[in-house]
Amino acid sequence: MDPGAVVPASRLPVYIEYGRVPARPEKREPEHYHLDFGYAFTTSRAEVGRIQESEVTGAAWYPLAEAQRLVGDRIARAVISPPRAG
């Protein structure tokens, strides 16, 4: 993805999640923990780009209403919240 074609919707993460990931013997990965930070971006012209198929099953850009239906209110909060200094 061309970073010049997207704009952060907020300087703050849309969500932060922490959780246990079960072992995946097929990938030789033991049980471990993930700390994930999710950000929302806007664009009028960016391509999704190449995805890491072993980790992601698909990627696409959605209009805000559709993204909110799929992901929940955390997306809309990121877009309407004013950026904070810092």
Buried (B, 14 or more C-beta within 10 A) or exposed (E): BEEEEBEEBBEBBBBEEEEEEEEEEEEEEEEEEEEEEEBBBEEEEBEEEEEEEEEEEEEEBEEBEEBBEEBEEBBBBBBEEEEEEE
